[in-house]
Amino acid sequence: MIKSGIATVASSMNEVIAKSQILERVLVYDTFTDANGTDLTAHTPDINIPGNAWQNVIDSGYKIESNTAEPYSGNNPTAVIESGVSNVEINDVLVPSIFNLRRRGPMLRYSDVSNYWIIAIFGFNTCEIQEVVGGTPTTRASDSFTYISTDTVTINVVASDTTITAIFTNTTTPDTATISYSLATHNQTETIHGITGARGGGRDRHDSFEVIG
């Protein structure tokens, strides 16, 4: 009985340690909970291990509305945050508008406004991995993916060295797509990641954003 008790305690301790190690890998986690109208650059993520602030870098960027990140204006509003790690897992929960036909989702390995990667839904029925070099976008992988404006889309991205894999999941009207690109050498060591969207005919909102490294 004593040995059994010791084994149980040891098992519980190992479980706690394992969970602790997983939690330590979360570098940035943001539920965008703040007062309406708060500029994203003045907002602190729920978990922020690197301690860096959000930066609005393209088309005015984002603010907080109804505990989501909502774009101010423009066709490609973008906000980024330094994570300190280039090989990451990113989870972006997106509430897209069907009135926008531009790309929206997480951005990774950003160096400047002309060089980065976008993992995005595009139009009404497409998901894609897009490389932007010198301001010129190139679609590197794509698949069909459908959603409606009341859906919530979860985008899971794993960037490991030169391979980027993305899983798109529509949590309301079920649809899933997985795409991957294995020659992602551009900006491979960049450690800034973030969110992008649009506010043309509608508002693409980000409900949460997580970087694990």
Secondary structure, DSSP 4 states (H G I P E B T S, - for coil): -HHHHHHHHHHHHHHHHHHHHHHHTEEEEE---S-TT-BGGG---SEESS-PPPEEEETT-EEEETTEEEE-SSSS-EEEEE-S-SSEEEEEEEE--TT--S-BEEEEEEEETTEEEEEEEETTTEEEEEEEETTEEEEEEEEE----TT--EEEEEEEETTEEEEEEEETTTTEEEEEEES---TTTT--EEEEE---SSS--EEEEEEEE-
